[in-house]
């Protein structure tokens, strides 16, 4: 992860934070991190957002991606050579046919968790315990998705397959944990009003599909709730898209002015048309647990941001301004629109979804502002939905 940043304990109230170990320039990559575990969202996969089962790299070509999002198979994209998808490298698991972007990903998945989770010929059997678990989850957690039961399944499968089980259990235990009360709030947020009954149903299905004595605590009511809360609090949204990769590549082309204007107009129109057809759901989406990123605290004026420029699960943390050695590196858990709202509204979202009140410089400066939100804000007040439970889905 390079030595530009390190995690340090701040206080029991705040937990850990991430600090710069040297001066970092604006625009510099602070680190690139791969997740301990990650997984595509279940509805996202069901709706044919085709991604590598291991690293979430989009598998469609940019043109196929655009055609599907537009619902128009005749669409032709200019500059097809700017598409980075290499179909000749794609591989499937010979037993269950899930697809990977490369031999490396197939191997990595097999070595870490896939032996336990491979459905083999039962892939389409609705009575298989893993399929029952996924179906139950989909019926409880509709789009916009913020989490996946399969992230937890991969955690269990990883421990099951590992030679050094203690090492992995320790790796998972370093993610920020909450008190029983707080856990209950997070799970409630993920599952809605019927959460107690739903949680118990999920736990029974989870146990039937995956029970392992090395992590037997994860299958008890308290342990399962903790596991759920861990994923709910620390899960970082991952978004990948071959279309946006193609757009970035086109932006970088050196073209004569007229051609440049034509291409830009084409791309603008394409995105408008896609939005009419597919709304905001443009990316392959999932979530992952990242050790360093999960130590980043929130600020309403963040000095860094996360993104996925490699079109897979590799998270890049980039400095938004110069950061001095010893300074804390903060990201924003709110999207741009939410950050522009009043301190009262921002903190309402943060309290509901992350269980803390923000004391960043911007919030402190606005501390004397009235606690009422303006009229326009009152109207928008009800719109904070589960999509914000997870760090905002990062657009690639």
For each residue, the residues with C-beta under 8 A, 3 or more apart:
1: 5 31 32 33 292
2: 5 30 31 32
3: 6 21 22
4: 20 21 22 24 28 30 31
5: 1 2 18 19 20 21 24 30 31 292 317 329
6: 3 18 19 21
7: 16 17 18 19 291 292 295
8: 16 17 18 19
9: 15 16
10: 14 15 16 17 297
11: 14 15
12: 15
13:
14: 10 11 17 297
15: 9 10 11 12 176
16: 7 8 9 10 176 295
17: 7 8 10 14 295 296 297 328 329
18: 5 6 7 8 292 295 296 297 328 329
19: 5 6 7 8 326 327 328 329
20: 4 5 23 24 30 323 324 325 326 327 328 329
21: 3 4 5 6 325
22: 3 4 325
23: 20 322 323 324 325
24: 4 5 20 28 30 319 322 323
25: 28 319 322
26: 319 320 321 322
27: 318 319
28: 4 24 25 318 319
29: 32 316 317 318 319
30: 2 4 5 20 24 304 317 318 319 323 329
31: 1 2 4 5 292 316 317
32: 1 2 29 314 315 316 317
33: 1 290 291 292 293 314 315 317
34: 290 313 314 315
35: 38 236 238 288 289 290 313 315
36: 171 172 288 289 290 291
37: 112 113 151 154 155 158 288 289
38: 35 55 56 151 154 238 286 287 288 289 313
39: 148 150 151 153 154 286 287 288
40: 44 45 49 51 53 56 148 150 284 285 286
41: 44 45 143 145 147 148 285 286 287
42: 45 46 134 137 138 141 145 148 149 150
43: 46 47 138 142 143 145
44: 40 41 47 49 51 143 145 281 284 285 286
45: 40 41 42 48 49 51
46: 42 43 138
47: 43 44 281
48: 45 68
49: 40 44 45 58 281 283 284 285
50: 58 59 60 99 284
51: 40 44 45 56 57 58 59 240 284 286
52: 55 56 57 59 99 100 101 102 105 312
53: 40 93 98 99 100 105 109 114
54: 100 101 105 106 108 109
55: 38 52 101 105 312 313 314
56: 38 40 51 52 238 240 284 286 312 313
57: 51 52 101 105 240 311 312 313
58: 49 50 51 65 85 240 241 242 245 283 284 311
59: 50 51 52 85 87 90 99 101 242
60: 50 64 65 68 85 242
61: 64 65 80 83 85 87 242
62: 65 66 77 80 82 83 85 242 243 245 246
63: 66 67 75 76 77 80 83
64: 60 61 67 68 242
65: 58 60 61 62 68 69 241 242 243
66: 62 63 69 70 75 77 243 270 274
67: 63 64 70 72 73 74 75
68: 48 60 64 65 71
69: 65 66 243 274 277 278 282
70: 66 67 75 270 273 274 277 278
71: 68 277
72: 67 75
73: 67
74: 67
75: 63 66 67 70 72
76: 63
77: 62 63 66 80 83 246
78: 263 266
79: 82 246 249 250 253 263
80: 61 62 63 77 83
81:
82: 62 79 246 249 250 253
83: 61 62 63 77 80 242 245 246 249
84: 242 245 246 249 311
85: 58 59 60 61 62 242
86: 89 90 101
87: 59 61 90
88:
89: 86 101 102 103
90: 59 86 87 99 100 101 102
91: 99 100 102 103 105 106
92: 97 98 99 100 106
93: 53 96 97 98 100 106 109 110 114 118
94: 97
95: 118 120 121
96: 93 118 119 120 121 123
97: 92 93 94 123
98: 53 92 93
99: 50 52 53 59 90 91 92
100: 52 53 54 90 91 92 93 103 105 106 109
101: 52 54 55 57 59 86 89 90 105 312
102: 52 89 90 91 105 106
103: 89 91 100 106 107
104: 107 108
105: 52 53 54 55 57 91 100 101 102 108 109
106: 54 91 92 93 100 102 103 109 110
107: 103 104 110 111
108: 54 104 105 111 112
109: 53 54 93 100 105 106 112 113 114
110: 93 106 107 114 115
111: 107 108 161
112: 37 108 109 154 157 158 161
113: 37 109 116 117 154 157 158 160 161
114: 53 93 109 110 117 118 157
115: 110 118 157 161
116: 113 156 157 160 161 210
117: 113 114 130 153 154 157
118: 93 95 96 114 115
119: 96 122 123 125 128 130 131
120: 95 96 123
121: 95 96 125
122: 119 125 128 131
123: 96 97 119 120
124:
125: 119 121 122 128 131
126: 131 132 135
127: 131 132
128: 119 122 125 131 132
129: 132 133 205 208 209 210
130: 117 119 133 134 153 209 210
131: 119 122 125 126 127 128 134 135
132: 126 127 128 129 135 136 205 208 209
133: 129 130 136 137 149 153 202 205 206 208 209
134: 42 130 131 137 138 149 150
135: 126 131 132 138 139
136: 132 133 139 140 201 202 205
137: 42 133 134 140 141 148 149 150 202
138: 42 43 46 134 135 141 142
139: 135 136
140: 136 137 191 192 198 202
141: 42 137 138 145 146 147 148 190 191
142: 43 138 145
143: 41 43 44 281
144: 280 281 385 386 387 393
145: 41 42 43 44 141 142 148 285
146: 141 190 232 235 237 287 386 387 388 389 390
147: 41 141 151 190 231 232 235 287 389 390
148: 39 40 41 42 137 141 145 151 152 286 287
149: 42 133 134 137 152 153 202 206
150: 39 40 42 134 137 153 154
151: 37 38 39 147 148 154 155 231 235 287 288 289
152: 148 149 155 156 206 227 228 231
153: 39 117 130 133 149 150 156 157 206 209 210
154: 37 38 39 112 113 117 150 151 157 158
155: 37 151 152 158 159 172 218 227
156: 116 152 153 159 160 210 212 215 218
157: 112 113 114 115 116 117 153 154 160 161 210
158: 37 112 113 154 155 161 162 168
159: 155 156 162 165 168 169 172 212 214 215
160: 113 116 156 157 210 212 214
161: 111 112 113 115 116 157 158
162: 158 159 165 167 168
163:
164: 167 168
165: 159 162 168 169 214
166: 169 170
167: 162 164 170 171
168: 158 159 162 164 165 171 172
169: 159 165 166 172 173 214 215
170: 166 167 173 174
171: 36 167 168 174 291
172: 36 155 159 168 169 175 230 289
173: 169 170 177
174: 170 171 291
175: 172 230 233 234 289 291 294
176: 15 16 230 233 234 294
177: 173 226 229 230
178: 182 183 186 226 229 233 355
179: 182 183
180: 183 184 222 225
181: 184 185
182: 178 179 185 186 229 355
183: 178 179 180 186 187 225 226 228 229
184: 180 181 187 188 225
185: 181 182 188 189 355
186: 178 182 183 189 190 228 229 232 233 355 389
187: 183 184 190 191 195 199 225 228 229 232
188: 184 185 191 192 193 195
189: 185 186 232 352 353 386 389
190: 141 146 147 186 187 195 228 232 386 389
191: 140 141 187 188 194 195 198 199
192: 140 188 195 198
193: 188
194: 191 197 198
195: 187 188 190 191 192 198 199
196: 199 200
197: 194 200 201
198: 140 191 192 194 195 201 202
199: 187 191 195 196 202 203 224 225 228
200: 196 197 203 204 221
201: 136 197 198 204 205
202: 133 136 137 140 149 198 199 205 206 224
203: 199 200 206 207 219 221 224
204: 200 201 207 208
205: 129 132 133 136 201 202 208 209
206: 133 149 152 153 202 203 209 210 219 224
207: 203 204 210 211 219
208: 129 132 133 204 205 211
209: 129 130 132 133 153 205 206
210: 116 129 130 153 156 157 160 206 207
211: 207 208 216 219
212: 156 159 160 215 216
213: 216
214: 159 160 165 169
215: 156 159 169 212 218 219
216: 211 212 213 219 220 223
217: 220 222 223
218: 155 156 215 223 224 226 227
219: 203 206 207 211 215 216 223 224
220: 216 217 223 224
221: 200 203 224 225
222: 180 217 225 226
223: 216 217 218 219 220 226 227
224: 199 202 203 206 218 219 220 221 227 228
225: 180 183 184 187 199 221 222 228 229
226: 177 178 183 218 222 223 229 230
227: 152 155 218 223 224 230 231
228: 152 183 186 187 190 199 224 225 231 232
229: 177 178 182 183 186 187 225 226 232 233
230: 172 175 176 177 226 227 233 234
231: 147 151 152 227 228 234 235 287 289
232: 146 147 186 187 189 190 228 229 235 389 390
233: 175 176 178 186 229 230 354 355
234: 175 176 230 231 289 294
235: 146 147 151 231 232 287 288 289 390 391
236: 35 287 288 289 290 293 294 306 315 390 391 394
237: 146 285 286 287 390 391 392 393 394
238: 35 38 56 285 286 287 288 308 313 315 393 394
239: 283 284 285 308 393 394 395 396
240: 51 56 57 58 283 284 308 311 312 313 396
241: 58 65 244 245 282 283 284 311 396
242: 58 59 60 61 62 64 65 83 84 85 245 246 311
243: 62 65 66 69 246 247 282
244: 241 247 248 282 283 395 396
245: 58 62 83 84 241 242 248 249 311 396
246: 62 77 79 82 83 84 242 243 249 250
247: 243 244 250 251 267
248: 244 245 251 252 309
249: 79 82 83 84 245 246 252 253
250: 79 82 246 247 253 263 267
251: 247 248
252: 248 249
253: 79 82 249 250 260 263
254:
255: 259 260 263
256: 259 260
257: 260 261
258: 261 262
259: 255 256 262 263
260: 253 255 256 257 263 264
261: 257 258 264 265
262: 258 259 265 266
263: 78 79 250 253 255 259 260 266 267
264: 260 261 267 268
265: 261 262 268 269
266: 78 262 263 269 270
267: 247 250 263 264 270 271
268: 264 265 271 272
269: 265 266 272 273
270: 66 70 266 267 273 274
271: 267 268 274 275
272: 268 269 275 276
273: 70 269 270 276 277
274: 66 69 70 270 271 277 278 282
275: 271 272 278 279 280
276: 272 273
277: 69 70 71 273 274
278: 69 70 274 275 281 282
279: 275
280: 144 275
281: 44 47 49 143 144 278 285
282: 69 241 243 244 274 278 395
283: 49 58 239 240 241 244 393 395 396
284: 40 44 49 50 51 56 58 239 240 241
285: 40 41 44 49 145 237 238 239 281 393
286: 38 39 40 41 44 51 56 148 237 238 313
287: 38 39 41 146 147 148 151 231 235 236 237 238 390
288: 35 36 37 38 39 151 235 236 238 313 315
289: 35 36 37 38 151 172 175 231 234 235 236 294
290: 33 34 35 36 236 293 294 315
291: 7 33 36 171 174 175 294 295
292: 1 5 7 18 31 33 295 296 317
293: 33 236 290 296 306 315 317 331
294: 175 176 234 236 289 290 291
295: 7 16 17 18 291 292
296: 17 18 292 293 304 317 329 330 331
297: 10 14 17 18 328 330 331
298: 302 330 331 332 333 334 350 354 356 358 360
299: 302 303 330 331 332 358 360 361 362
300: 332 334 339 343 346 358 360 362 363
301: 360 361 362
302: 298 299 305 320 330 331 332
303: 299 319 320 321 323 327 329 330
304: 30 296 317 318 319 320 323 329 330 331
305: 302 317 318 320 331 332
306: 236 293 315 316 317 318 331 391 394
307: 315 316 318 394 395 396
308: 238 239 240 311 312 313 314 315 316 394 396
309: 248 316 396
310: 314 316
311: 57 58 84 240 241 242 245 308 396
312: 52 55 56 57 101 240 308
313: 34 35 38 55 56 57 238 240 286 288 308
314: 32 33 34 55 308 310
315: 32 33 34 35 236 238 288 290 293 306 307 308
316: 29 31 32 306 307 308 309 310
317: 5 29 30 31 32 33 292 293 296 304 305 306 329 331
318: 27 28 29 30 304 305 306 307
319: 24 25 26 27 28 29 30 303 304 322 323 329
320: 26 302 303 304 305
321: 26 303
322: 23 24 25 26 319
323: 20 23 24 30 303 304 319 327 329
324: 20 23 327
325: 20 21 22 23
326: 19 20
327: 19 20 303 323 324
328: 17 18 19 20 297
329: 5 17 18 19 20 30 296 303 304 317 319 323
330: 296 297 298 299 302 303 304 360
331: 293 296 297 298 299 302 304 305 306 317 391
332: 298 299 300 302 305 335 339
333: 298 350 353 354 388 391 392
334: 298 300 338 339 346 349 350 388 392
335: 332 338 339 388 392
336: 339 340
337: 340 341
338: 334 335 341 345 346 349 384 388
339: 300 332 334 335 336 346
340: 336 337
341: 337 338 345 346 373 377 380
342: 345 346 366 369 373 374 377
343: 300 346 347 358 362 363 366 367 369
344: 347 348 369 370 371 372 373
345: 338 341 342 348 349 373 377 381
346: 300 334 338 339 341 342 343 349 350 358 363
347: 343 344 350 351 357 358 363
348: 344 345 351 352 381 384
349: 334 338 345 346 352 353 384 388
350: 298 333 334 346 347 353 354 356 357 358
351: 347 348 354 355 356 357
352: 189 348 349 384
353: 189 333 349 350 384 388 389
354: 233 298 333 350 351
355: 178 182 185 186 233 351
356: 298 350 351
357: 347 350 351
358: 298 299 300 343 346 347 350 363
359: 363 364
360: 298 299 300 301 330 363 364
361: 299 301 364 365
362: 299 300 301 343 365 366
363: 300 343 346 347 358 359 360 366 367
364: 359 360 361 367
365: 361 362
366: 342 343 362 363 369
367: 343 363 364
368:
369: 342 343 344 366
370: 344
371: 344
372: 344
373: 341 342 344 345 377 378 381
374: 342 377 378
375: 378 379
376: 379 380
377: 341 342 345 373 374 380 381
378: 373 374 375 381
379: 375 376
380: 341 376 377 383
381: 345 348 373 377 378 384
382:
383: 380
384: 338 348 349 352 353 381 388
385: 144 388
386: 144 146 189 190 389
387: 144 146 390 392 393
388: 146 333 334 335 338 349 353 384 385 392
389: 146 147 186 189 190 232 353 386
390: 146 147 232 235 236 237 287 387 393
391: 235 236 237 306 331 333 394
392: 237 333 334 335 387 388
393: 144 237 238 239 283 285 387 390
394: 236 237 238 239 306 307 308 391
395: 239 244 282 283 307
396: 239 240 241 244 245 283 307 308 309 311
